[in-house]
Amino acid sequence: MADAVSTTTISDGLHRAVIQFTNLSDGTGESAVTKVDVSSLAAKSDGTACSGVTIEKIAHSITGFTQVQLLWGATVDTIAIALAESTNGHMDFCDFGGLVNTSGAGKTGDIKLTTLGAAANDTYVIVLNLLKHY
């Protein structure tokens, strides 16, 4: 069996996207799963594709899981932020321009997710407010 996961795009406009992720774990967990594929986000009216995002805000509820990591996709993924075990919160990074992609070689612009310490019935709900780049 596998974790029961979902990704819901709440909004996807010209400048911003809001995306929600959920997981009800059977203990399997997730490893570097692409959650935000920037190429699948809405393009500009002239057809220019989204090439990356900045994380402006995160709302999360984690039950269980030792850690949930959001990763910048690259040849070697880079941790954007790690969300702690059994926490709830709202983080706003807008005052300093958001969390920018710090990955190096092979940078994709995508956001991936890894869970650590998964056990049966661990859950997360994560909502990302993203600023889109073209």
C-alpha positions as CSV (number, residue, x, y, z in Angstrom):
1,M,0.0,0.0,0.0
2,A,1.0,3.7,-0.2
3,D,0.4,6.9,1.6
4,A,-2.9,8.6,0.6
5,V,-1.8,11.9,-0.8
6,S,-3.4,14.8,-2.7
7,T,-2.4,18.0,-4.3
8,T,-5.1,20.8,-4.8
9,T,-4.4,24.0,-6.7
10,I,-6.5,26.6,-4.9
11,S,-5.6,29.4,-7.3
12,D,-3.2,29.8,-10.2
13,G,-3.1,33.4,-11.5
14,L,-0.6,35.5,-13.4
15,H,1.6,36.4,-10.4
16,R,0.7,34.0,-7.7
17,A,-0.4,30.4,-7.0
18,V,-1.8,28.8,-3.9
19,I,-1.4,25.0,-3.6
20,Q,-2.5,22.6,-0.8
21,F,-0.9,19.2,-0.1
22,T,-2.3,16.5,2.2
23,N,-1.0,13.1,3.3
24,L,-2.5,10.3,5.4
25,S,0.4,7.9,5.9
26,D,0.4,4.1,6.1
27,G,4.0,4.4,7.3
28,T,5.5,4.4,3.8
29,G,6.3,8.1,3.6
30,E,7.4,10.2,0.6
31,S,10.9,10.8,-0.8
32,A,11.6,13.8,-3.0
33,V,8.2,13.7,-4.6
34,T,7.5,16.7,-6.9
35,K,4.6,18.7,-5.5
36,V,5.0,21.9,-7.5
37,D,5.9,21.3,-11.1
38,V,6.4,24.9,-12.3
39,S,5.9,23.9,-16.0
40,S,2.3,22.9,-15.2
41,L,1.4,26.3,-13.6
42,A,-0.5,28.7,-15.8
43,A,1.6,30.6,-18.3
44,K,1.4,34.3,-19.1
45,S,-1.1,35.3,-21.8
46,D,1.8,35.5,-24.3
47,G,2.6,31.8,-23.6
48,T,5.7,32.4,-21.5
49,A,5.9,29.4,-19.1
50,C,6.5,29.7,-15.3
51,S,10.1,28.9,-14.6
52,G,10.2,29.1,-10.8
53,V,8.6,30.3,-7.6
54,T,9.3,32.0,-4.4
55,I,7.6,30.7,-1.2
56,E,5.8,33.7,0.3
57,K,3.7,32.0,3.0
58,I,3.3,28.5,4.5
59,A,0.4,27.3,6.6
60,H,0.9,23.8,7.9
61,S,-0.5,21.1,10.3
62,I,1.8,18.2,10.9
63,T,0.8,15.2,13.1
64,G,3.5,12.7,13.6
65,F,6.4,12.6,11.0
66,T,9.7,13.4,12.5
67,Q,10.1,16.1,9.8
68,V,8.5,17.2,6.6
69,Q,11.0,18.8,4.2
70,L,10.2,21.1,1.3
71,L,13.0,20.9,-1.3
72,W,14.1,23.0,-4.3
73,G,14.4,20.6,-7.2
74,A,17.9,20.3,-8.7
75,T,20.6,17.7,-9.5
76,V,21.1,17.6,-5.8
77,D,17.9,18.9,-4.1
78,T,18.3,21.7,-1.6
79,I,16.2,22.1,1.5
80,A,13.9,25.1,1.3
81,I,12.5,24.6,4.8
82,A,12.0,21.7,7.2
83,L,8.7,21.6,9.2
84,A,9.0,20.0,12.6
85,E,7.2,17.0,14.1
86,S,3.7,17.5,15.3
87,T,3.5,21.3,14.7
88,N,0.9,23.7,13.4
89,G,1.7,27.2,12.1
90,H,1.6,30.0,9.7
91,M,4.8,31.5,8.4
92,D,4.9,34.7,6.4
93,F,8.2,35.4,4.6
94,C,6.9,38.5,2.6
95,D,8.8,41.0,4.7
96,F,12.1,40.0,3.2
97,G,10.9,38.8,-0.3
98,G,10.1,35.2,0.5
99,L,12.1,32.0,0.4
100,V,14.1,32.0,-2.8
101,N,15.4,29.0,-4.7
102,T,19.0,28.4,-3.5
103,S,19.6,25.2,-5.5
104,G,22.5,25.0,-7.9
105,A,23.3,22.7,-10.8
106,G,20.3,21.2,-12.6
107,K,17.9,23.7,-11.0
108,T,14.4,22.9,-12.1
109,G,12.3,25.5,-10.3
110,D,10.1,22.7,-8.9
111,I,9.3,22.1,-5.2
112,K,9.6,18.5,-3.9
113,L,8.6,17.0,-0.5
114,T,10.2,14.4,1.7
115,T,8.7,13.0,4.9
116,L,11.0,11.6,7.6
117,G,10.0,9.1,10.4
118,A,6.6,8.2,8.8
119,A,4.3,5.9,10.8
120,A,0.8,4.7,10.2
121,N,-1.8,7.5,10.6
122,D,0.7,10.4,10.5
123,T,-0.8,13.3,8.6
124,Y,0.1,16.6,7.1
125,V,-1.8,19.5,5.5
126,I,0.4,22.1,3.9
127,V,-0.7,25.2,2.0
128,L,1.9,27.2,0.0
129,N,1.4,30.8,-1.2
130,L,3.8,31.2,-4.2
131,L,5.1,34.1,-6.2
132,K,5.6,33.0,-9.8
133,H,8.6,33.8,-12.0
134,Y,8.8,33.7,-15.8
